[in-house]
Structures are given as structure tokens and as C-alpha cells.
């Protein structure tokens, strides 16, 4: 059985935040992030990585439920493509 190569993946968000994932041999393609504003002015950040854009987009629907359940004042949901970086 062949072993998959370990690699590092990087997501660069529109605000300049950079998240590096790895080393991993999983086939992640997209990174998502939710930045939620609470009623008291504080923020919560949730993030994850998925194996397809479709999987990442499903998190957007779940974030609407989370907004109601957690009482967020507002939130921003973003998805970016992961890029393999040389080690």
C-alpha cells in the first residue's frame, strides 16, 4: 500500500490572515471561517477545512442555524481555496 505524501496547505483570507494546515496527507481543498459578533461586542471565530468546495459551502447553511442558536448579532462566512506550499 502506497503512502501519501505529507504536505502543508495554506489559506489566505481576504483580510490578510494566513492559516497553515499540516503536515497532512489528506486531500483538503478549501478552508472556511466564520467570524461571529456577539451581542456584547466580543467575537467568536470558527474554522475548518474540507475536501471540496461543495462541502465547505454546506457550512454556510449551518452557520444560519448557529446564529439563531448562539444568539450572534451578525457573522461573516468566508471560503478560500487551499494552496500547497513547498516544505
C-alpha positions in Angstrom: 0.0 0.0 0.0 1.5 3.3 -1.1 1.8 6.1 1.5 0.5 9.5 0.6 3.0 12.4 0.7 2.7 14.7 3.6 2.3 18.3 2.6 1.5 21.8 4.0 -1.6 23.8 2.9 -2.1 27.5 3.2 -5.3 29.6 3.2 -5.0 33.4 2.8 -8.2 35.2 3.8 -9.4 38.4 2.2 -8.3 40.4 5.4 -4.8 39.0 5.1 -5.0 36.3 7.8 -3.0 33.3 6.8 -3.7 29.8 8.1 -1.3 26.9 7.5 -2.5 23.3 7.8 -0.1 20.4 8.1 1.7 18.3 7.7 -1.2 16.3 6.2 -1.7 13.7 3.7 -5.5 14.4 3.4 -6.9 15.9 0.2 -8.3 19.1 1.7 -9.0 21.7 -1.0 -10.9 24.6 0.9 -10.7 26.4 4.2 -13.8 28.1 5.7 -14.0 30.6 8.6 -16.9 32.2 10.5 -16.3 35.4 12.5 -19.3 35.9 14.7 -20.1 39.1 16.5 -21.8 38.6 19.9 -24.4 40.9 21.4 -21.8 42.1 24.0 -19.4 43.2 21.2 -17.0 40.3 21.5 -16.2 37.9 18.6 -16.1 34.1 18.2 -14.1 32.5 15.4 -14.8 29.0 14.0 -12.9 27.4 11.1 -12.3 24.2 9.3 -11.1 22.6 6.1 -12.9 20.4 3.7 -12.2 18.1 0.8 -14.4 20.0 -1.7 -15.9 23.4 -2.3 -19.4 21.8 -2.0 -18.6 20.5 1.5 -17.3 23.9 2.6 -20.5 25.6 1.2 -22.6 23.4 3.4 -21.1 25.1 6.4 -22.8 28.3 5.3 -26.3 26.9 5.8 -25.2 25.5 9.2 -24.0 29.0 10.2 -27.5 30.4 9.9 -28.7 27.8 12.5 -25.7 28.6 14.7 -26.6 32.3 14.6 -30.0 31.7 15.9 -28.9 29.1 18.5 -25.9 31.1 19.8 -27.5 34.5 19.6 -25.0 36.1 17.3 -25.6 39.7 16.4 -24.0 39.1 13.0 -21.4 36.9 11.3 -19.2 36.8 8.3 -18.7 33.5 6.4 -15.7 33.1 4.1 -14.3 30.2 2.0 -10.9 30.2 0.3 -9.0 27.6 -1.7 -6.1 25.9 0.0 -2.7 26.1 -1.7 0.1 23.6 -1.3 3.3 25.3 -0.1 6.7 23.8 -0.6 8.4 22.4 2.6 
